[in-house]
Amino acid sequence: MASAATADLRTGPSASADGARTDSGTGRPSRPGSPGRLGRTGGGRGRREAGTPRGIPRFVWALPPVAVLALVFLYPLALVVQQSVSPDTGGTSLAPYGDVFASEAFRSALTTTVWLAVASTAGCLVLGFVLAVVIAFVPFPGGRAVARFIDVFLSFPSFLITLALLFIYGSVGMANGVWTDVTGASSGPFDFLTTPWGVLLAEITYFTPFVMRPLLAAFSQLDSAQLEVASSLGAKPARIVRQVILPEALPALAAGGSLVLVMCLNEFGIVLFTGAKGVTTLPMLVYSKAILESDYPAACVVAVVNIAISVGLYSLYRMVSRRVGA
């Protein structure tokens, strides 16, 4: 009985008494090399993929998104580039570039933009790393809520943070109000938001969560056994941070810092809402040339330069992200 049951459970071709191979499912002779039952119903190598229309090349499916991208982005960008080489006198010339590059306003705006972006990025890296370490490795009530709030904070518009700083440190803000109430002075000492330092504070406040988010993600993958071993060997917290946590955080710091640098370079709302009239960045110069002076060729030249710097920094950000695996 056991041998008969074993024979019934066999699948695939079997040998008959005369040596001919038969299919156990149908009893029909099977030819060498012919597909069995699974071979007739299974997918072959040349089988057409399910859901793919027959005879339509794959590149055709890329045409609609490329067309939309060209219409909403590439075409306006081409118009900006064309306007930048079209002076008011007519024709096509690089004279607008020469005039803009020779102007003191452009050089000052470029210098201000670069140092604000670099300083803001450095401040975001330091502050973001410290806060991320505290949230990830120092237990305290509400730690998870703070980590979730960071995700919500990323969706806030930049002008909202600027308005909040104005309510606190503005000339008639809360800090100056408390100062005048306590000392009886006619005005408070906090009057820095309209200076480059106010713009720097606003940018660090707004962009720090963009560094903290990848850091918290990296810290969640850190093996806690490393920290326990280092602590059991007598390492102080500062040494653990320097020799264990910081090396693991370098990829996230590189990726987050590169992204913040690109965003600070193009920030417009913070500078505008702080009312810092003495702070002119490249985006503010584009606004001034186009809206206030109606000098569209000069505005387009500054815009092209800003775009070129942004694309270069974004390429650097992608390269750094790939190299560090972030």
Secondary structure, 3 states (H helix, E strand, C coil): CHHHHHHHHCCCEEECCCCCEEECCCCCECCCCCCCHHHHHCCCCCCCCCCCCCCCCHHHHHHHHHHHHHHHHHHHHHHHHHHHCCCCCCCCCCHHHHHHHHCHHHHHHHHHHHHHHHHHHHHHHHHHHHHHHHHHHCCCCCHHHHHHHHHHHCCCCHHHHHHHHHHHHCCCCHHHHHHHHHHCCCCCCCCCCCCHHHHHHHHHHHHHHHHHHHHHHHHHCCCHHHHHHHHHCCCCHHHHHHHHHHHHHHHHHHHHHHHHHHHHHCCCHHHHHHCCCCCCCHHHHHHHHHHHCCCHHHHHHHHHHHHHHHHHHHHHHHHHHHHHCC
